[in-house]
C-alpha cells in the first residue's frame, strides 16, 4: 500500500511542478476540497480531494478541459480509500480516455450464496484491493466515441468473521481473487459542457 500512495503522490507533485513551456500539460489548475460523507458500509468518512484541470499543449481554448482527481479518505470502520479518477481529451477531442486508478482497504457485507437468505447471516469481511479502470476511445462520428476498455480489481481478503460462513464453508472466492475484463465501449456525448451541461445527451 505504501508503494501505491508514494506513486500517486509523486504523480501529483510531478504534474504540478512541470514547466508548461516544455511539456504537454498546459495551464494546470488545482481545486482542493474537504470530503465528509456517510454510508451504511463506512459510517462517517473524512478526507481530502483535489481536482486538477488542464489542457494538453496545443489544444484550442474551445476544446474540453481534461481533468483528474487525487483523493484519500478514512472512515469510522477503519477503511482507507485512495483514488485517482481521470478524463483526458486529446487532438481537439478526437481521442478520449477516462478511468480510475486506486487502492482501497474496505469492508463488505456477506449473507451467503443463493436467494431468500436470512438477515441473521450477515457478516463483515475486510478486503484490500488495487483498482484499474482504463477506457480508450476515438471519435468515429460527431459526438460518438468507440474504443476499448480494461478493468482490474485484485482482491485480498484480510479478515473474516471468526466461525462465519466465509471461514467455515467452502465458498468460491472466500480467499480473494481477481476480476479482470477486456471489452468494447461505445459512448454518445453531445453535452455542450461536460462540467455544467445545459443541453445534450450522455
VOLUM-430704 format. One line per 8 residues: their letters; for each residue x, y, z of N, C-alpha, C. Coordinates in Angstrom, 1 decimal. Each point is the difference from the previous one (the first is absolute). Example, Ala and Ser with C-alpha at 12.3 -4.5 7.8 and 13.67 -1.06 7.14 Angstrom:
as) 13.2/-5.7/7.8/-0.9/1.2/0.0/0.9/1.2/0.0  -0.4/1.1/-0.7/0.9/1.1/0.0/-0.8/1.1/0.8
***
This chain:
xxxxxxxx) 0.8/-1.2/0.0/-0.8/1.2/0.0/0.9/1.3/0.0  1.1/-0.1/0.8/0.8/1.2/0.0/0.6/0.4/-1.3  0.3/-1.1/-0.9/0.5/0.3/-1.3/-1.1/0.7/-0.9  -1.2/-0.4/0.2/-1.1/0.6/-0.8/-0.2/1.5/0.4  0.0/0.2/1.3/-0.1/1.4/0.4/1.1/0.9/-0.5  1.2/-0.6/0.1/1.2/0.8/-0.4/-0.1/0.3/-1.5  -0.4/-1.0/-0.8/-0.1/0.3/-1.5/-1.0/1.0/-0.3  -1.2/0.0/0.7/-1.0/1.0/-0.3/0.4/1.4/0.5
xxxxxxxx) 0.7/0.0/1.1/0.5/1.3/0.5/1.1/0.6/-1.0  0.9/-0.8/-0.5/1.0/0.4/-0.9/-0.6/0.5/-1.3  -1.1/-0.7/-0.5/-0.7/0.4/-1.2/-0.6/1.4/0.2  -0.7/0.2/1.1/-0.6/1.3/0.3/1.0/1.1/0.1  1.2/-0.2/0.7/1.0/1.0/0.1/0.6/0.3/-1.4  0.3/-1.1/-0.7/0.7/0.2/-1.3/-0.8/0.8/-1.0  -1.4/-0.3/0.0/-0.8/0.8/-0.9/-0.1/1.4/0.4  0.0/0.3/1.2/-0.2/1.4/0.5/1.3/0.8/-0.2
xxxxxxxx) 1.2/-0.7/0.0/1.2/0.6/-0.1/0.6/0.2/-1.3  -0.6/-0.6/-1.1/0.6/0.0/-1.3/-0.1/1.4/-0.6  1.0/0.3/-0.9/0.1/1.3/-0.7/-1.0/-0.2/-1.2  -1.0/0.8/-0.1/-1.0/-0.2/-1.1/0.5/0.4/-1.3  1.1/0.7/-0.1/0.6/0.3/-1.3/0.7/-1.1/-0.7  0.4/-1.1/0.8/0.8/-1.0/-0.5/-0.7/-1.4/0.0  -1.2/-0.1/0.6/-0.7/-1.3/0.1/-1.4/0.2/-0.6  -0.7/-1.2/0.0/-1.3/0.0/-0.6/-1.1/0.5/0.9
xxxxxxxx) 0.2/0.1/1.3/-1.0/0.5/0.9/0.0/1.6/-0.1  -1.2/0.6/-0.2/0.0/1.4/-0.1/-1.1/0.6/0.9  0.4/1.0/0.8/-0.9/0.7/0.9/-0.7/-0.9/0.9  0.8/-0.7/0.8/-0.6/-0.9/1.0/-0.5/0.8/1.2  -1.3/-0.2/0.4/-0.6/0.7/1.1/-0.6/-1.0/1.0  0.2/0.2/1.3/-0.4/-0.9/1.0/-1.0/0.6/0.9  -1.0/-0.8/0.4/-1.1/0.5/0.9/-0.1/-1.0/1.1  0.7/0.2/1.2/-0.1/-1.0/1.1/-1.3/0.3/0.8
xxxxxxxx) -0.6/-1.2/0.4/-1.3/0.1/0.8/0.0/-1.0/1.1  -0.6/0.3/1.1/-0.2/-1.0/1.1/-1.1/-1.0/-0.4  0.0/-1.2/0.5/-1.0/-1.0/-0.3/-0.5/-0.5/1.3  -1.4/0.0/0.2/-0.6/-0.6/1.2/-1.3/-0.7/-0.6  -0.2/-1.3/0.4/-1.1/-0.7/-0.5/-0.4/-1.1/1.0  -1.2/-0.6/-0.3/-0.5/-1.1/0.9/-0.6/-1.0/-0.9  0.3/-1.3/0.1/-0.7/-1.1/-0.6/-0.1/-1.1/1.0  -1.0/-1.0/-0.2/-0.1/-1.1/0.9/1.3/-0.9/0.1
xxxxxxxx) 0.7/0.0/-1.1/1.2/-0.9/-0.1/1.2/0.7/0.7  0.0/1.3/0.1/1.2/0.7/0.5/-0.2/0.7/1.4  -1.3/0.3/0.3/-0.3/1.0/1.1/0.5/1.4/-0.6  0.6/0.8/0.9/0.5/1.3/-0.4/1.4/-0.2/-0.7  0.2/0.7/-1.1/1.3/0.0/-0.6/0.5/1.5/-0.2  1.3/0.1/0.1/0.6/1.4/0.0/1.2/-0.1/-0.9  0.2/1.0/-0.8/1.2/0.0/-0.9/0.2/1.3/-0.7  0.8/0.0/-1.0/0.4/1.2/-0.8/0.1/-0.5/-1.5
xxxxxxxx) -0.6/0.8/-0.9/0.2/-0.3/-1.4/0.4/1.3/-0.7  0.8/-0.1/-1.0/0.4/1.1/-0.8/-0.3/-0.2/-1.4  -0.7/0.9/-0.7/-0.4/-0.2/-1.4/1.0/0.9/-0.8  0.7/-0.7/-1.0/0.9/0.7/-0.8/-0.6/0.1/-1.4  0.0/1.2/-0.6/-0.5/0.1/-1.4/1.1/0.6/-0.8  0.1/-0.5/-1.3/1.1/0.5/-0.9/-0.4/-0.3/-1.4  0.7/0.5/-1.0/-0.1/-0.3/-1.4/1.4/-0.5/-0.4  0.0/-1.0/-0.9/1.2/-0.5/-0.6/0.5/1.2/-0.9
xxxxxxxx) 1.3/0.2/0.0/0.6/1.1/-0.7/-0.3/-0.1/-1.5  -0.5/1.1/-0.6/-0.4/0.0/-1.3/-1.5/-0.1/-0.2  -0.7/-0.3/1.0/-1.5/0.0/-0.1/-0.5/1.4/-0.1  -1.1/0.2/-0.7/-0.7/1.3/-0.1/-0.7/0.3/1.3  -0.3/1.3/0.2/-0.7/0.4/1.2/-1.5/-0.5/-0.1  -0.5/-0.3/-1.1/-1.4/-0.5/-0.1/-0.1/-1.5/0.3  1.2/-0.7/0.1/-0.1/-1.5/0.2/-0.3/-0.2/1.5  -0.5/-1.1/0.3/-0.3/-0.4/1.4/1.2/-0.1/0.8
xxxxxxxx) 0.0/0.4/1.3/1.1/-0.1/0.8/0.1/-1.5/0.5  1.2/-0.5/0.1/0.3/-1.3/0.7/0.0/0.2/1.5  -0.1/-1.1/0.7/0.0/0.2/1.5/0.4/-1.3/0.6  0.5/0.1/1.2/0.1/-1.2/0.9/-0.2/0.4/1.4  -0.4/-0.9/0.9/-0.1/0.2/1.4/1.0/-0.8/0.8  0.5/0.5/1.0/0.9/-0.7/0.9/-0.6/0.1/1.4  -0.5/-1.1/0.6/-0.6/0.1/1.3/0.3/-1.2/0.9  -0.3/0.2/1.2/0.2/-1.0/1.0/-1.1/0.2/1.1
xxxxxxxx) -0.4/-1.1/0.7/-1.0/0.1/1.1/0.2/-1.1/1.0  -0.4/0.3/1.2/0.0/-1.0/1.1/-1.3/0.0/0.6  -0.5/-1.2/0.4/-1.4/-0.2/0.5/0.1/-0.5/1.4  -1.2/0.1/0.7/-0.1/-0.4/1.4/0.1/-1.6/0.1  -0.1/-0.7/-1.1/0.2/-1.4/0.0/1.4/-0.4/-0.4  1.0/1.0/0.2/1.4/-0.2/-0.3/0.3/-0.4/-1.5  -0.8/0.6/-0.8/0.2/-0.3/-1.5/0.8/1.2/-0.5  0.9/-0.3/-1.0/0.8/0.9/-0.7/-0.3/0.0/-1.5
xxxxxxxx) -0.1/1.2/-0.6/-0.3/0.1/-1.4/0.9/1.0/-0.6  0.7/-0.4/-1.1/0.9/0.9/-0.8/-0.4/-0.2/-1.4  -0.3/1.1/-0.7/-0.6/-0.2/-1.3/0.5/1.2/-0.9  0.1/-0.3/-1.3/0.4/0.9/-1.0/-0.8/-0.2/-1.3  -1.3/0.5/0.0/-0.7/-0.1/-1.3/0.5/1.1/-1.0  -0.2/-0.2/-1.3/0.5/0.9/-0.9/-0.8/0.0/-1.3  0.0/1.2/-0.7/-0.5/0.1/-1.3/0.9/0.8/-0.9  0.4/-0.5/-1.1/1.0/0.7/-0.8/-0.5/0.1/-1.5
xxxxxxxx) 0.0/1.2/-0.5/-0.3/0.2/-1.4/1.2/0.4/-0.8  0.1/-0.5/-1.2/1.3/0.3/-0.8/-0.4/0.2/-1.4  0.8/0.8/-0.7/-0.2/0.3/-1.4/-1.4/0.6/-0.3  -0.3/1.1/0.9/-1.3/0.7/-0.1/-1.2/-1.0/0.0  0.1/-0.9/1.1/-1.1/-0.9/0.3/-0.1/-1.2/-0.9  0.9/-0.2/-1.0/0.0/-1.1/-0.9/0.2/-1.3/0.8  0.9/0.1/1.1/0.2/-1.2/0.8/-0.4/0.4/1.4  -0.5/-1.0/0.7/-0.5/0.2/1.4/0.3/-1.2/0.8
xxxxxxxx) 0.5/0.2/1.2/0.3/-1.1/0.9/-0.5/0.4/1.4  -0.6/-0.9/0.7/-0.4/0.2/1.4/0.1/-1.3/0.8  0.0/0.1/1.3/0.2/-1.1/0.8/0.3/0.3/1.4  0.7/-0.9/0.7/0.3/0.1/1.4/1.2/-0.9/0.4  0.9/0.6/0.8/1.0/-0.8/0.7/-0.2/0.2/1.5  0.0/-1.1/0.7/-0.3/0.2/1.5/0.5/-1.2/0.8  0.0/0.2/1.3/0.3/-1.1/0.9/-0.9/0.2/1.2  -0.7/-1.1/0.4/-1.0/0.0/1.0/0.2/-1.1/1.1
xxxxxxxx) -0.1/0.4/1.3/-0.1/-0.9/1.1/-1.5/0.1/0.5  -0.8/-0.9/-0.4/-1.4/0.1/0.2/-0.7/-1.1/0.7  -1.2/0.1/0.3/-0.8/-1.1/0.6/-1.3/-0.1/-0.7  -0.5/-1.3/-0.2/-1.3/-0.2/-0.6/-0.8/-1.0/0.8  -1.3/0.0/-0.2/-0.9/-0.9/0.7/-0.2/-1.3/-0.9  -0.1/-1.1/0.7/-0.2/-1.3/-0.7/-1.2/-0.7/0.7  -0.9/-0.5/-0.8/-1.2/-0.7/0.6/0.0/-1.5/-0.4  0.9/-0.4/-0.9/-0.1/-1.4/-0.4/-0.2/-0.1/-1.5
xxxxxxxx) -0.1/-1.2/-0.6/-0.2/-0.2/-1.4/-1.5/-0.5/-0.2  -0.7/0.7/-0.9/-1.3/-0.4/-0.3/-1.0/1.1/0.2  -1.3/-0.3/0.0/-1.1/0.9/0.2/-0.7/-0.2/1.3  -0.8/1.0/0.4/-0.8/-0.1/1.2/0.8/-0.4/1.2  1.2/0.7/0.2/0.9/-0.3/1.1/-0.5/0.7/1.2  0.1/-0.6/1.2/-0.4/0.7/1.2/1.0/1.2/0.4  -0.6/1.1/0.5/0.8/1.1/0.4/1.0/-0.3/1.0  -0.3/-1.1/0.8/1.0/-0.4/1.1/1.3/-0.5/-0.6
xxxxxxxx) 0.0/-0.3/-1.2/1.3/-0.5/-0.7/1.0/1.1/-0.1  -0.4/1.2/0.1/0.9/1.2/-0.3/1.3/-0.1/0.8  1.1/0.1/-0.8/1.3/0.2/0.6/0.9/0.9/-0.8  0.9/0.6/0.6/0.9/1.0/-0.6/1.3/-0.7/-0.4  0.6/0.3/-1.1/1.4/-0.5/-0.3/0.8/1.2/-0.6  1.2/0.0/0.3/0.9/1.1/-0.4/0.8/-0.4/-1.2  0.2/0.9/-0.9/0.7/-0.3/-1.3/0.9/1.2/-0.4  1.2/-0.3/-0.4/0.9/1.0/-0.6/0.1/-0.3/-1.5
xxxxxxxx) -0.1/1.1/-0.8/0.1/-0.2/-1.4/0.4/1.2/-0.8  0.9/-0.2/-1.0/0.3/1.1/-0.9/-1.1/-0.1/-1.1  -0.2/1.2/-0.6/-1.1/0.1/-1.1/0.6/0.7/-1.2  -0.2/-0.5/-1.2/0.4/0.6/-1.2/-1.2/0.1/-0.9  -0.4/1.1/-0.5/-1.0/0.2/-1.0/0.6/0.8/-1.2  0.1/-0.5/-1.2/0.5/0.7/-1.1/-0.9/-0.1/-1.2  -0.4/1.1/-0.5/-0.9/0.0/-1.2/0.6/0.9/-1.0  0.3/-0.5/-1.2/0.7/0.7/-1.1/-1.0/0.0/-1.2
xxxxxxxx) -0.3/1.3/-0.5/-1.0/0.1/-1.0/0.4/1.0/-1.1  -0.5/-0.2/-1.2/0.2/0.9/-1.1/-1.4/0.5/-0.5  0.0/1.3/-0.4/-1.2/0.6/-0.6/-0.2/-0.6/-1.4  -1.1/-0.8/-0.2/-0.2/-0.6/-1.3/-1.1/0.7/-0.8  -0.9/0.7/0.7/-1.0/0.9/-0.6/-0.2/1.1/0.9  -0.7/1.1/-0.4/-0.2/1.1/0.9/-0.7/-0.4/1.3  0.6/0.2/1.1/-0.5/-0.3/1.4/0.1/-1.5/0.3  0.5/-0.8/-0.8/0.0/-1.4/0.2/1.4/-0.6/0.1
xxxxxxxx) 0.4/-0.5/1.1/1.3/-0.6/0.3/-0.2/-1.6/0.0  1.1/-0.6/-0.5/0.0/-1.5/0.0/1.4/-0.4/0.4  0.2/-1.0/0.8/1.3/-0.4/0.4/0.0/-1.3/0.9  1.1/-0.1/0.8/0.2/-1.2/0.8/0.1/0.4/1.5  -0.3/-0.9/0.9/0.1/0.2/1.4/0.7/-1.2/0.7  0.7/0.3/1.1/0.6/-1.0/0.8/-0.3/0.3/1.4  -0.5/-1.0/0.8/-0.3/0.2/1.4/0.7/-1.1/0.8  0.5/0.4/1.2/0.7/-1.0/0.8/-0.2/0.4/1.5
xxxxxxxx) -0.4/-1.0/0.8/0.0/0.1/1.4/0.7/-1.3/0.6  1.0/0.2/0.9/0.7/-1.2/0.5/-0.3/-0.1/1.5  -1.0/-0.9/0.4/-0.5/0.0/1.3/0.9/-0.9/0.9  0.4/0.5/1.2/0.7/-0.7/1.0/-0.9/0.1/1.3  -0.7/-1.1/0.3/-0.8/0.0/1.2/0.9/-0.2/1.2  0.0/1.0/0.9/0.9/0.0/1.1/-0.6/-0.3/1.3  -1.4/0.0/0.1/-0.6/-0.3/1.3/-1.4/-0.5/-0.3  -0.5/-1.1/0.7/-1.3/-0.4/-0.1/-0.5/-0.3/1.4
xxxxxxxx) -1.3/-0.1/0.1/-0.6/-0.3/1.4/0.4/-1.4/0.5  0.5/0.0/1.2/0.4/-1.3/0.6/-1.2/-0.9/0.1  0.1/-1.2/-0.6/-1.1/-0.9/0.1/-1.1/0.3/-1.0  0.2/1.0/-0.9/-1.0/0.4/-0.9/-0.1/-0.8/-1.3  -0.9/0.3/-0.9/-0.1/-0.8/-1.2/1.2/0.0/-0.8  0.7/1.1/-0.2/1.2/0.1/-0.8/1.1/-0.9/0.5  0.0/-0.1/1.3/1.1/-0.8/0.7/-0.3/-1.5/0.0  -1.2/-0.3/0.2/-0.4/-1.4/0.3/-0.5/-0.8/-1.2
xxxxxxxx) -0.5/0.7/-1.1/-0.5/-0.6/-1.1/0.9/0.1/-1.2  -0.1/-0.9/-0.9/0.9/0.0/-1.2/-0.7/0.9/-1.1  0.2/1.3/0.2/-0.7/0.9/-0.9/1.1/0.6/-1.0  -0.4/-0.1/-1.3/0.9/0.5/-1.0/0.3/1.5/0.2  1.3/0.4/0.0/0.3/1.4/0.2/0.3/0.4/1.4  -0.2/-0.9/1.0/0.2/0.3/1.4/1.4/0.4/0.3  1.0/-0.4/-0.8/1.4/0.3/0.2/0.4/1.2/-0.9  -0.9/0.6/-0.7/0.3/1.1/-0.9/0.0/-0.4/-1.4
xxxxxxxx) 0.5/0.9/-0.9/0.0/-0.3/-1.4/0.2/1.2/-0.8  -0.1/-0.2/-1.3/0.3/1.1/-1.0/-1.2/0.1/-0.9  -0.4/1.2/-0.2/-1.0/0.3/-1.1/0.7/0.8/-1.0  0.1/-0.5/-1.2/0.7/0.6/-1.1/-0.8/-0.2/-1.3  -0.3/1.1/-0.7/-0.8/0.0/-1.2/0.4/0.9/-1.0  -0.1/-0.4/-1.3/0.3/0.8/-1.2/-1.2/0.0/-0.8  -0.4/1.2/-0.5/-1.2/0.1/-0.8/0.0/1.2/-0.9  -1.1/0.1/-0.8/-0.3/1.1/-0.9/-0.9/1.0/0.7
xxxxxxxx) 0.3/1.3/-0.2/-0.8/1.0/0.6/-0.5/1.0/-1.0  -1.2/0.5/0.1/-0.6/1.0/-0.9/-0.6/1.1/0.8  0.2/1.2/-0.4/-0.5/1.1/0.8/-0.5/1.1/-0.9  -1.3/0.4/0.2/-0.6/1.2/-0.6/0.1/1.2/0.9  0.6/1.0/-0.4/0.1/1.2/0.9/-0.1/1.3/-0.8  -1.2/0.6/0.1/-0.3/1.2/-0.7/-0.2/1.2/0.9  0.5/-0.2/1.3/-0.2/1.1/0.9/0.8/1.3/-0.4  -0.6/1.1/0.2/0.7/1.3/-0.4/1.1/0.3/1.0
xxxxxxxx) -0.1/-0.5/1.2/1.1/0.2/1.0/-0.1/-1.1/0.9  1.1/-0.8/0.1/-0.1/-1.2/0.9/0.1/0.3/1.4  0.5/1.2/0.4/0.0/0.4/1.4/-1.4/0.5/0.5  -0.6/0.9/-0.9/-1.3/0.6/0.4/-0.9/0.0/-1.3  -0.4/-1.2/-0.4/-0.8/-0.1/-1.2/-1.4/0.6/0.1  -0.5/0.7/-1.0/-1.3/0.6/0.0/-0.8/-0.7/-1.1  0.6/-0.7/-0.9/-0.7/-0.8/-1.0/0.9/-1.1/-0.5  -0.6/-1.0/-0.7/0.8/-1.0/-0.6/-0.3/-1.4/0.7
xx) 0.6/-1.0/-0.5/-0.2/-1.4/0.4/1.3/-0.7/0.4  -0.1/-0.8/1.1/1.2/-0.8/0.4/-0.5/-1.4/0.2
***
